[in-house]
């Protein structure tokens, strides 16, 4: 999902960031923020950049698309 920051990959560091995104009624991300940090700025920034490119399905309320917040975990794991 996110692009593994090269410096973190070289160091063998793993982590997870939870992103909070405000999704419009048309599925566009209106606001993106870190909800839970990985503790590493490199991971948090990469997770935000990844979510910026997402296309979402809008939340539905009474059958009508509506704006809503979503939380998206972005894991950075090194394949073993």
PDB file of N, CA, C and O in Angstrom:
ATOM      1  N   UNK A   1       0.846  -1.177   0.000  1.00  0.00           N
ATOM      2  CA  UNK A   1       0.000   0.000   0.000  1.00  0.00           C
ATOM      3  C   UNK A   1       0.891   1.239   0.000  1.00  0.00           C
ATOM      4  O   UNK A   1       0.945   1.957  -0.998  1.00  0.00           O
ATOM      5  N   UNK A   2       1.590   1.499   1.107  1.00  0.00           N
ATOM      6  CA  UNK A   2       2.502   2.635   1.131  1.00  0.00           C
ATOM      7  C   UNK A   2       3.835   2.247   0.537  1.00  0.00           C
ATOM      8  O   UNK A   2       4.150   1.060   0.448  1.00  0.00           O
ATOM      9  N   UNK A   3       4.615   3.211   0.135  1.00  0.00           N
ATOM     10  CA  UNK A   3       5.958   2.935  -0.354  1.00  0.00           C
ATOM     11  C   UNK A   3       6.875   2.871   0.851  1.00  0.00           C
ATOM     12  O   UNK A   3       6.939   3.807   1.648  1.00  0.00           O
ATOM     13  N   UNK A   4       7.584   1.761   0.976  1.00  0.00           N
ATOM     14  CA  UNK A   4       8.465   1.565   2.122  1.00  0.00           C
ATOM     15  C   UNK A   4       9.594   2.581   2.040  1.00  0.00           C
ATOM     16  O   UNK A   4      10.347   2.575   1.067  1.00  0.00           O
ATOM     17  N   UNK A   5       9.730   3.442   3.020  1.00  0.00           N
ATOM     18  CA  UNK A   5      10.822   4.420   2.994  1.00  0.00           C
ATOM     19  C   UNK A   5      12.171   3.691   2.971  1.00  0.00           C
ATOM     20  O   UNK A   5      12.446   2.881   3.856  1.00  0.00           O
ATOM     21  N   UNK A   6      13.006   3.966   1.980  1.00  0.00           N
ATOM     22  CA  UNK A   6      14.273   3.240   1.837  1.00  0.00           C
ATOM     23  C   UNK A   6      15.136   3.233   3.097  1.00  0.00           C
ATOM     24  O   UNK A   6      15.732   2.206   3.423  1.00  0.00           O
ATOM     25  N   UNK A   7      15.216   4.343   3.803  1.00  0.00           N
ATOM     26  CA  UNK A   7      16.048   4.395   5.010  1.00  0.00           C
ATOM     27  C   UNK A   7      15.531   3.432   6.072  1.00  0.00           C
ATOM     28  O   UNK A   7      16.320   2.830   6.800  1.00  0.00           O
ATOM     29  N   UNK A   8      14.212   3.283   6.165  1.00  0.00           N
ATOM     30  CA  UNK A   8      13.642   2.369   7.148  1.00  0.00           C
ATOM     31  C   UNK A   8      13.856   0.912   6.727  1.00  0.00           C
ATOM     32  O   UNK A   8      14.083   0.044   7.570  1.00  0.00           O
ATOM     33  N   UNK A   9      13.784   0.656   5.440  1.00  0.00           N
ATOM     34  CA  UNK A   9      14.030  -0.686   4.924  1.00  0.00           C
ATOM     35  C   UNK A   9      15.470  -1.106   5.195  1.00  0.00           C
ATOM     36  O   UNK A   9      15.722  -2.224   5.645  1.00  0.00           O
ATOM     37  N   UNK A  10      16.410  -0.209   4.922  1.00  0.00           N
ATOM     38  CA  UNK A  10      17.830  -0.510   5.176  1.00  0.00           C
ATOM     39  C   UNK A  10      18.080  -0.800   6.649  1.00  0.00           C
ATOM     40  O   UNK A  10      18.907  -1.646   6.988  1.00  0.00           O
ATOM     41  N   UNK A  11      17.368  -0.102   7.522  1.00  0.00           N
ATOM     42  CA  UNK A  11      17.532  -0.294   8.967  1.00  0.00           C
ATOM     43  C   UNK A  11      16.783  -1.521   9.480  1.00  0.00           C
ATOM     44  O   UNK A  11      16.997  -1.954  10.612  1.00  0.00           O
ATOM     45  N   UNK A  12      15.904  -2.083   8.645  1.00  0.00           N
ATOM     46  CA  UNK A  12      15.130  -3.243   9.061  1.00  0.00           C
ATOM     47  C   UNK A  12      13.995  -2.891  10.022  1.00  0.00           C
ATOM     48  O   UNK A  12      13.560  -3.730  10.811  1.00  0.00           O
ATOM     49  N   UNK A  13      13.519  -1.647   9.951  1.00  0.00           N
ATOM     50  CA  UNK A  13      12.471  -1.179  10.853  1.00  0.00           C
ATOM     51  C   UNK A  13      11.099  -1.453  10.248  1.00  0.00           C
ATOM     52  O   UNK A  13      10.886  -1.220   9.059  1.00  0.00           O
ATOM     53  N   UNK A  14      10.174  -1.944  11.057  1.00  0.00           N
ATOM     54  CA  UNK A  14       8.794  -2.161  10.652  1.00  0.00           C
ATOM     55  C   UNK A  14       7.882  -1.283  11.506  1.00  0.00           C
ATOM     56  O   UNK A  14       8.293  -0.784  12.554  1.00  0.00           O
ATOM     57  N   UNK A  15       6.661  -1.100  11.058  1.00  0.00           N
ATOM     58  CA  UNK A  15       5.723  -0.306  11.840  1.00  0.00           C
ATOM     59  C   UNK A  15       4.353  -0.258  11.189  1.00  0.00           C
ATOM     60  O   UNK A  15       4.133  -0.821  10.117  1.00  0.00           O
ATOM     61  N   UNK A  16       3.432   0.431  11.863  1.00  0.00           N
ATOM     62  CA  UNK A  16       2.082   0.598  11.336  1.00  0.00           C
ATOM     63  C   UNK A  16       1.570   1.977  11.721  1.00  0.00           C
ATOM     64  O   UNK A  16       1.722   2.421  12.859  1.00  0.00           O
ATOM     65  N   UNK A  17       0.967   2.636  10.758  1.00  0.00           N
ATOM     66  CA  UNK A  17       0.345   3.940  10.952  1.00  0.00           C
ATOM     67  C   UNK A  17      -1.138   3.780  10.671  1.00  0.00           C
ATOM     68  O   UNK A  17      -1.519   3.065   9.744  1.00  0.00           O
ATOM     69  N   UNK A  18      -1.978   4.435  11.459  1.00  0.00           N
ATOM     70  CA  UNK A  18      -3.403   4.451  11.161  1.00  0.00           C
ATOM     71  C   UNK A  18      -3.745   5.857  10.684  1.00  0.00           C
ATOM     72  O   UNK A  18      -3.532   6.845  11.386  1.00  0.00           O
ATOM     73  N   UNK A  19      -4.279   5.913   9.478  1.00  0.00           N
ATOM     74  CA  UNK A  19      -4.643   7.182   8.849  1.00  0.00           C
ATOM     75  C   UNK A  19      -6.143   7.404   9.024  1.00  0.00           C
ATOM     76  O   UNK A  19      -6.936   6.467   8.931  1.00  0.00           O
ATOM     77  N   UNK A  20      -6.515   8.639   9.275  1.00  0.00           N
ATOM     78  CA  UNK A  20      -7.926   9.032   9.356  1.00  0.00           C
ATOM     79  C   UNK A  20      -8.193   9.918   8.150  1.00  0.00           C
ATOM     80  O   UNK A  20      -7.466  10.878   7.894  1.00  0.00           O
ATOM     81  N   UNK A  21      -9.249   9.582   7.410  1.00  0.00           N
ATOM     82  CA  UNK A  21      -9.545  10.316   6.181  1.00  0.00           C
ATOM     83  C   UNK A  21     -11.021  10.696   6.138  1.00  0.00           C
ATOM     84  O   UNK A  21     -11.897   9.882   6.428  1.00  0.00           O
ATOM     85  N   UNK A  22     -11.274  11.944   5.771  1.00  0.00           N
ATOM     86  CA  UNK A  22     -12.640  12.412   5.565  1.00  0.00           C
ATOM     87  C   UNK A  22     -12.974  12.186   4.104  1.00  0.00           C
ATOM     88  O   UNK A  22     -12.377  12.799   3.219  1.00  0.00           O
ATOM     89  N   UNK A  23     -13.937  11.297   3.853  1.00  0.00           N
ATOM     90  CA  UNK A  23     -14.310  10.914   2.493  1.00  0.00           C
ATOM     91  C   UNK A  23     -15.585  11.662   2.096  1.00  0.00           C
ATOM     92  O   UNK A  23     -16.576  11.653   2.827  1.00  0.00           O
ATOM     93  N   UNK A  24     -15.545  12.304   0.935  1.00  0.00           N
ATOM     94  CA  UNK A  24     -16.704  13.047   0.438  1.00  0.00           C
ATOM     95  C   UNK A  24     -17.798  12.095  -0.032  1.00  0.00           C
ATOM     96  O   UNK A  24     -17.590  10.884  -0.109  1.00  0.00           O
ATOM     97  N   UNK A  25     -18.939  12.640  -0.338  1.00  0.00           N
ATOM     98  CA  UNK A  25     -20.054  11.833  -0.841  1.00  0.00           C
ATOM     99  C   UNK A  25     -19.771  11.292  -2.241  1.00  0.00           C
ATOM    100  O   UNK A  25     -20.503  10.434  -2.735  1.00  0.00           O
ATOM    101  N   UNK A  26     -18.709  11.790  -2.884  1.00  0.00           N
ATOM    102  CA  UNK A  26     -18.324  11.286  -4.208  1.00  0.00           C
ATOM    103  C   UNK A  26     -17.102  10.360  -4.139  1.00  0.00           C
ATOM    104  O   UNK A  26     -16.603   9.919  -5.175  1.00  0.00           O
ATOM    105  N   UNK A  27     -16.616  10.065  -2.921  1.00  0.00           N
ATOM    106  CA  UNK A  27     -15.508   9.128  -2.752  1.00  0.00           C
ATOM    107  C   UNK A  27     -14.125   9.743  -2.807  1.00  0.00           C
ATOM    108  O   UNK A  27     -13.135   9.025  -2.945  1.00  0.00           O
ATOM    109  N   UNK A  28     -14.038  11.065  -2.701  1.00  0.00           N
ATOM    110  CA  UNK A  28     -12.750  11.760  -2.738  1.00  0.00           C
ATOM    111  C   UNK A  28     -12.290  12.061  -1.308  1.00  0.00           C
ATOM    112  O   UNK A  28     -13.099  12.437  -0.459  1.00  0.00           O
ATOM    113  N   UNK A  29     -10.997  11.898  -1.046  1.00  0.00           N
ATOM    114  CA  UNK A  29     -10.439  12.235   0.261  1.00  0.00           C
ATOM    115  C   UNK A  29     -10.367  13.757   0.400  1.00  0.00           C
ATOM    116  O   UNK A  29      -9.672  14.429  -0.363  1.00  0.00           O
ATOM    117  N   UNK A  30     -11.095  14.286   1.384  1.00  0.00           N
ATOM    118  CA  UNK A  30     -11.109  15.730   1.606  1.00  0.00           C
ATOM    119  C   UNK A  30     -10.075  16.163   2.630  1.00  0.00           C
ATOM    120  O   UNK A  30      -9.510  17.253   2.529  1.00  0.00           O
ATOM    121  N   UNK A  31      -9.828  15.314   3.612  1.00  0.00           N
ATOM    122  CA  UNK A  31      -8.855  15.627   4.661  1.00  0.00           C
ATOM    123  C   UNK A  31      -8.201  14.327   5.091  1.00  0.00           C
ATOM    124  O   UNK A  31      -8.873  13.314   5.287  1.00  0.00           O
ATOM    125  N   UNK A  32      -6.889  14.364   5.234  1.00  0.00           N
ATOM    126  CA  UNK A  32      -6.131  13.176   5.625  1.00  0.00           C
ATOM    127  C   UNK A  32      -5.220  13.557   6.784  1.00  0.00           C
ATOM    128  O   UNK A  32      -4.522  14.569   6.734  1.00  0.00           O
ATOM    129  N   UNK A  33      -5.236  12.726   7.833  1.00  0.00           N
ATOM    130  CA  UNK A  33      -4.385  13.004   8.986  1.00  0.00           C
ATOM    131  C   UNK A  33      -3.950  11.686   9.625  1.00  0.00           C
ATOM    132  O   UNK A  33      -4.580  10.647   9.431  1.00  0.00           O
ATOM    133  N   UNK A  34      -2.873  11.751  10.379  1.00  0.00           N
ATOM    134  CA  UNK A  34      -2.415  10.584  11.131  1.00  0.00           C
ATOM    135  C   UNK A  34      -3.307  10.458  12.362  1.00  0.00           C
ATOM    136  O   UNK A  34      -3.428  11.393  13.153  1.00  0.00           O
ATOM    137  N   UNK A  35      -3.928   9.295  12.513  1.00  0.00           N
ATOM    138  CA  UNK A  35      -4.778   9.020  13.671  1.00  0.00           C
ATOM    139  C   UNK A  35      -3.945   8.377  14.776  1.00  0.00           C
ATOM    140  O   UNK A  35      -4.015   8.782  15.937  1.00  0.00           O
ATOM    141  N   UNK A  36      -3.155   7.368  14.402  1.00  0.00           N
ATOM    142  CA  UNK A  36      -2.209   6.726  15.313  1.00  0.00           C
ATOM    143  C   UNK A  36      -0.858   6.649  14.617  1.00  0.00           C
ATOM    144  O   UNK A  36      -0.733   6.030  13.561  1.00  0.00           O
ATOM    145  N   UNK A  37       0.135   7.266  15.198  1.00  0.00           N
ATOM    146  CA  UNK A  37       1.458   7.282  14.590  1.00  0.00           C
ATOM    147  C   UNK A  37       2.176   5.953  14.780  1.00  0.00           C
ATOM    148  O   UNK A  37       1.950   5.233  15.752  1.00  0.00           O
ATOM    149  N   UNK A  38       3.032   5.657  13.839  1.00  0.00           N
ATOM    150  CA  UNK A  38       3.896   4.485  13.950  1.00  0.00           C
ATOM    151  C   UNK A  38       5.057   4.781  14.898  1.00  0.00           C
ATOM    152  O   UNK A  38       5.756   3.878  15.358  1.00  0.00           O
ATOM    153  N   UNK A  39       5.238   6.055  15.172  1.00  0.00           N
ATOM    154  CA  UNK A  39       6.407   6.468  15.946  1.00  0.00           C
ATOM    155  C   UNK A  39       7.568   6.859  15.055  1.00  0.00           C
ATOM    156  O   UNK A  39       8.635   7.246  15.532  1.00  0.00           O
ATOM    157  N   UNK A  40       7.342   6.751  13.736  1.00  0.00           N
ATOM    158  CA  UNK A  40       8.379   7.077  12.762  1.00  0.00           C
ATOM    159  C   UNK A  40       7.787   8.016  11.716  1.00  0.00           C
ATOM    160  O   UNK A  40       6.847   7.648  11.012  1.00  0.00           O
ATOM    161  N   UNK A  41       8.319   9.195  11.613  1.00  0.00           N
ATOM    162  CA  UNK A  41       7.811  10.193  10.671  1.00  0.00           C
ATOM    163  C   UNK A  41       7.837   9.691   9.233  1.00  0.00           C
ATOM    164  O   UNK A  41       6.952  10.024   8.444  1.00  0.00           O
ATOM    165  N   UNK A  42       8.848   8.891   8.885  1.00  0.00           N
ATOM    166  CA  UNK A  42       8.966   8.368   7.521  1.00  0.00           C
ATOM    167  C   UNK A  42       7.765   7.484   7.156  1.00  0.00           C
ATOM    168  O   UNK A  42       7.227   7.591   6.055  1.00  0.00           O
ATOM    169  N   UNK A  43       7.351   6.617   8.081  1.00  0.00           N
ATOM    170  CA  UNK A  43       6.194   5.757   7.826  1.00  0.00           C
ATOM    171  C   UNK A  43       4.910   6.576   7.758  1.00  0.00           C
ATOM    172  O   UNK A  43       4.079   6.364   6.875  1.00  0.00           O
ATOM    173  N   UNK A  44       4.752   7.501   8.681  1.00  0.00           N
ATOM    174  CA  UNK A  44       3.537   8.313   8.714  1.00  0.00           C
ATOM    175  C   UNK A  44       3.370   9.101   7.410  1.00  0.00           C
ATOM    176  O   UNK A  44       2.278   9.144   6.844  1.00  0.00           O
ATOM    177  N   UNK A  45       4.447   9.720   6.940  1.00  0.00           N
ATOM    178  CA  UNK A  45       4.392  10.511   5.701  1.00  0.00           C
ATOM    179  C   UNK A  45       4.100   9.620   4.490  1.00  0.00           C
ATOM    180  O   UNK A  45       3.329  10.005   3.611  1.00  0.00           O
ATOM    181  N   UNK A  46       4.708   8.438   4.440  1.00  0.00           N
ATOM    182  CA  UNK A  46       4.480   7.522   3.325  1.00  0.00           C
ATOM    183  C   UNK A  46       3.035   7.030   3.317  1.00  0.00           C
ATOM    184  O   UNK A  46       2.432   6.890   2.252  1.00  0.00           O
ATOM    185  N   UNK A  47       2.485   6.772   4.483  1.00  0.00           N
ATOM    186  CA  UNK A  47       1.095   6.318   4.582  1.00  0.00           C
ATOM    187  C   UNK A  47       0.140   7.401   4.087  1.00  0.00           C
ATOM    188  O   UNK A  47      -0.822   7.101   3.380  1.00  0.00           O
ATOM    189  N   UNK A  48       0.395   8.642   4.448  1.00  0.00           N
ATOM    190  CA  UNK A  48      -0.450   9.748   3.979  1.00  0.00           C
ATOM    191  C   UNK A  48      -0.385   9.851   2.462  1.00  0.00           C
ATOM    192  O   UNK A  48      -1.417  10.004   1.808  1.00  0.00           O
ATOM    193  N   UNK A  49       0.821   9.770   1.890  1.00  0.00           N
ATOM    194  CA  UNK A  49       0.962   9.859   0.435  1.00  0.00           C
ATOM    195  C   UNK A  49       0.202   8.736  -0.269  1.00  0.00           C
ATOM    196  O   UNK A  49      -0.390   8.953  -1.326  1.00  0.00           O
ATOM    197  N   UNK A  50       0.220   7.543   0.313  1.00  0.00           N
ATOM    198  CA  UNK A  50      -0.490   6.414  -0.296  1.00  0.00           C
ATOM    199  C   UNK A  50      -1.993   6.653  -0.296  1.00  0.00           C
ATOM    200  O   UNK A  50      -2.657   6.427  -1.307  1.00  0.00           O
ATOM    201  N   UNK A  51      -2.529   7.106   0.823  1.00  0.00           N
ATOM    202  CA  UNK A  51      -3.976   7.308   0.945  1.00  0.00           C
ATOM    203  C   UNK A  51      -4.454   8.457   0.057  1.00  0.00           C
ATOM    204  O   UNK A  51      -5.609   8.461  -0.370  1.00  0.00           O
ATOM    205  N   UNK A  52      -3.595   9.421  -0.226  1.00  0.00           N
ATOM    206  CA  UNK A  52      -3.967  10.533  -1.107  1.00  0.00           C
ATOM    207  C   UNK A  52      -4.409  10.036  -2.485  1.00  0.00           C
ATOM    208  O   UNK A  52      -5.194  10.697  -3.165  1.00  0.00           O
ATOM    209  N   UNK A  53      -3.907   8.880  -2.890  1.00  0.00           N
ATOM    210  CA  UNK A  53      -4.207   8.343  -4.219  1.00  0.00           C
ATOM    211  C   UNK A  53      -5.384   7.365  -4.231  1.00  0.00           C
ATOM    212  O   UNK A  53      -5.749   6.851  -5.288  1.00  0.00           O
ATOM    213  N   UNK A  54      -5.975   7.107  -3.072  1.00  0.00           N
ATOM    214  CA  UNK A  54      -7.100   6.173  -2.999  1.00  0.00           C
ATOM    215  C   UNK A  54      -8.361   6.792  -3.582  1.00  0.00           C
ATOM    216  O   UNK A  54      -8.539   8.010  -3.580  1.00  0.00           O
ATOM    217  N   UNK A  55      -9.213   5.936  -4.072  1.00  0.00           N
ATOM    218  CA  UNK A  55     -10.570   6.314  -4.474  1.00  0.00           C
ATOM    219  C   UNK A  55     -11.489   5.497  -3.566  1.00  0.00           C
ATOM    220  O   UNK A  55     -11.361   4.274  -3.498  1.00  0.00           O
ATOM    221  N   UNK A  56     -12.392   6.143  -2.886  1.00  0.00           N
ATOM    222  CA  UNK A  56     -13.226   5.504  -1.882  1.00  0.00           C
ATOM    223  C   UNK A  56     -14.656   5.329  -2.364  1.00  0.00           C
ATOM    224  O   UNK A  56     -15.102   5.999  -3.295  1.00  0.00           O
ATOM    225  N   UNK A  57     -15.365   4.418  -1.713  1.00  0.00           N
ATOM    226  CA  UNK A  57     -16.816   4.317  -1.853  1.00  0.00           C
ATOM    227  C   UNK A  57     -17.389   5.149  -0.713  1.00  0.00           C
ATOM    228  O   UNK A  57     -16.995   4.985   0.442  1.00  0.00           O
ATOM    229  N   UNK A  58     -18.299   6.020  -1.033  1.00  0.00           N
ATOM    230  CA  UNK A  58     -18.880   6.888  -0.014  1.00  0.00           C
ATOM    231  C   UNK A  58     -19.723   6.080   0.972  1.00  0.00           C
ATOM    232  O   UNK A  58     -20.295   5.044   0.632  1.00  0.00           O
ATOM    233  N   UNK A  59     -19.779   6.584   2.190  1.00  0.00           N
ATOM    234  CA  UNK A  59     -20.688   6.001   3.183  1.00  0.00           C
ATOM    235  C   UNK A  59     -22.117   6.277   2.735  1.00  0.00           C
ATOM    236  O   UNK A  59     -22.388   7.254   2.036  1.00  0.00           O
ATOM    237  N   UNK A  60     -23.013   5.407   3.145  1.00  0.00           N
ATOM    238  CA  UNK A  60     -24.422   5.583   2.779  1.00  0.00           C
ATOM    239  C   UNK A  60     -25.238   5.837   4.046  1.00  0.00           C
ATOM    240  O   UNK A  60     -25.043   5.186   5.072  1.00  0.00           O
ATOM    241  N   UNK A  61     -26.144   6.787   3.948  1.00  0.00           N
ATOM    242  CA  UNK A  61     -27.072   7.070   5.043  1.00  0.00           C
ATOM    243  C   UNK A  61     -28.463   7.181   4.433  1.00  0.00           C
ATOM    244  O   UNK A  61     -28.733   8.073   3.629  1.00  0.00           O
ATOM    245  N   UNK A  62     -29.344   6.261   4.829  1.00  0.00           N
ATOM    246  CA  UNK A  62     -30.701   6.204   4.263  1.00  0.00           C
ATOM    247  C   UNK A  62     -30.670   6.113   2.738  1.00  0.00           C
ATOM    248  O   UNK A  62     -31.499   6.707   2.049  1.00  0.00           O
ATOM    249  N   UNK A  63     -29.687   5.348   2.222  1.00  0.00           N
ATOM    250  CA  UNK A  63     -29.590   5.142   0.787  1.00  0.00           C
ATOM    251  C   UNK A  63     -28.972   6.287  -0.002  1.00  0.00           C
ATOM    252  O   UNK A  63     -28.964   6.264  -1.233  1.00  0.00           O
ATOM    253  N   UNK A  64     -28.451   7.293   0.706  1.00  0.00           N
ATOM    254  CA  UNK A  64     -27.871   8.462   0.050  1.00  0.00           C
ATOM    255  C   UNK A  64     -26.376   8.538   0.393  1.00  0.00           C
ATOM    256  O   UNK A  64     -26.017   8.449   1.567  1.00  0.00           O
ATOM    257  N   UNK A  65     -25.499   8.701  -0.610  1.00  0.00           N
ATOM    258  CA  UNK A  65     -24.074   8.859  -0.314  1.00  0.00           C
ATOM    259  C   UNK A  65     -23.854  10.085   0.580  1.00  0.00           C
ATOM    260  O   UNK A  65     -24.451  11.142   0.376  1.00  0.00           O
ATOM    261  N   UNK A  66     -22.981   9.911   1.574  1.00  0.00           N
ATOM    262  CA  UNK A  66     -22.728  10.991   2.519  1.00  0.00           C
ATOM    263  C   UNK A  66     -21.251  11.051   2.893  1.00  0.00           C
ATOM    264  O   UNK A  66     -20.525  10.066   2.759  1.00  0.00           O
ATOM    265  N   UNK A  67     -20.829  12.188   3.353  1.00  0.00           N
ATOM    266  CA  UNK A  67     -19.460  12.388   3.807  1.00  0.00           C
ATOM    267  C   UNK A  67     -19.279  11.675   5.151  1.00  0.00           C
ATOM    268  O   UNK A  67     -20.174  11.699   5.997  1.00  0.00           O
ATOM    269  N   UNK A  68     -18.114  11.040   5.342  1.00  0.00           N
ATOM    270  CA  UNK A  68     -17.853  10.336   6.594  1.00  0.00           C
ATOM    271  C   UNK A  68     -16.347  10.158   6.792  1.00  0.00           C
ATOM    272  O   UNK A  68     -15.567  10.192   5.840  1.00  0.00           O
ATOM    273  N   UNK A  69     -15.965   9.969   8.051  1.00  0.00           N
ATOM    274  CA  UNK A  69     -14.575   9.669   8.386  1.00  0.00           C
ATOM    275  C   UNK A  69     -14.339   8.169   8.300  1.00  0.00           C
ATOM    276  O   UNK A  69     -15.229   7.376   8.607  1.00  0.00           O
ATOM    277  N   UNK A  70     -13.137   7.781   7.881  1.00  0.00           N
ATOM    278  CA  UNK A  70     -12.726   6.375   7.852  1.00  0.00           C
ATOM    279  C   UNK A  70     -11.326   6.279   8.436  1.00  0.00           C
ATOM    280  O   UNK A  70     -10.539   7.222   8.348  1.00  0.00           O
ATOM    281  N   UNK A  71     -11.025   5.149   9.026  1.00  0.00           N
ATOM    282  CA  UNK A  71      -9.675   4.885   9.533  1.00  0.00           C
ATOM    283  C   UNK A  71      -9.065   3.764   8.712  1.00  0.00           C
ATOM    284  O   UNK A  71      -9.696   2.735   8.472  1.00  0.00           O
ATOM    285  N   UNK A  72      -7.820   3.979   8.283  1.00  0.00           N
ATOM    286  CA  UNK A  72      -7.147   3.012   7.415  1.00  0.00           C
ATOM    287  C   UNK A  72      -5.787   2.664   8.021  1.00  0.00           C
ATOM    288  O   UNK A  72      -4.914   3.525   8.129  1.00  0.00           O
ATOM    289  N   UNK A  73      -5.609   1.398   8.419  1.00  0.00           N
ATOM    290  CA  UNK A  73      -4.281   0.993   8.891  1.00  0.00           C
ATOM    291  C   UNK A  73      -3.353   0.753   7.705  1.00  0.00           C
ATOM    292  O   UNK A  73      -3.737   0.126   6.718  1.00  0.00           O
ATOM    293  N   UNK A  74      -2.140   1.257   7.814  1.00  0.00           N
ATOM    294  CA  UNK A  74      -1.120   1.035   6.782  1.00  0.00           C
ATOM    295  C   UNK A  74       0.068   0.388   7.465  1.00  0.00           C
ATOM    296  O   UNK A  74       0.759   1.017   8.266  1.00  0.00           O
ATOM    297  N   UNK A  75       0.299  -0.883   7.139  1.00  0.00           N
ATOM    298  CA  UNK A  75       1.376  -1.651   7.762  1.00  0.00           C
ATOM    299  C   UNK A  75       2.623  -1.630   6.883  1.00  0.00           C
ATOM    300  O   UNK A  75       2.540  -1.740   5.660  1.00  0.00           O
ATOM    301  N   UNK A  76       3.753  -1.490   7.513  1.00  0.00           N
ATOM    302  CA  UNK A  76       5.052  -1.553   6.847  1.00  0.00           C
ATOM    303  C   UNK A  76       5.774  -2.777   7.425  1.00  0.00           C
ATOM    304  O   UNK A  76       6.294  -2.749   8.540  1.00  0.00           O
ATOM    305  N   UNK A  77       5.787  -3.844   6.632  1.00  0.00           N
ATOM    306  CA  UNK A  77       6.399  -5.104   7.050  1.00  0.00           C
ATOM    307  C   UNK A  77       7.413  -5.537   6.006  1.00  0.00           C
ATOM    308  O   UNK A  77       7.196  -5.387   4.804  1.00  0.00           O
ATOM    309  N   UNK A  78       8.499  -6.065   6.478  1.00  0.00           N
ATOM    310  CA  UNK A  78       9.543  -6.570   5.596  1.00  0.00           C
ATOM    311  C   UNK A  78       9.277  -8.049   5.339  1.00  0.00           C
ATOM    312  O   UNK A  78       9.171  -8.839   6.277  1.00  0.00           O
ATOM    313  N   UNK A  79       9.169  -8.423   4.061  1.00  0.00           N
ATOM    314  CA  UNK A  79       8.917  -9.823   3.701  1.00  0.00           C
ATOM    315  C   UNK A  79      10.106 -10.675   4.148  1.00  0.00           C
ATOM    316  O   UNK A  79      11.266 -10.300   3.980  1.00  0.00           O
ATOM    317  N   UNK A  80       9.783 -11.799   4.705  1.00  0.00           N
ATOM    318  CA  UNK A  80      10.854 -12.668   5.205  1.00  0.00           C
ATOM    319  C   UNK A  80      10.902 -13.963   4.450  1.00  0.00           C
ATOM    320  O   UNK A  80      11.743 -14.815   4.737  1.00  0.00           O
TER     321      UNK A  80
END
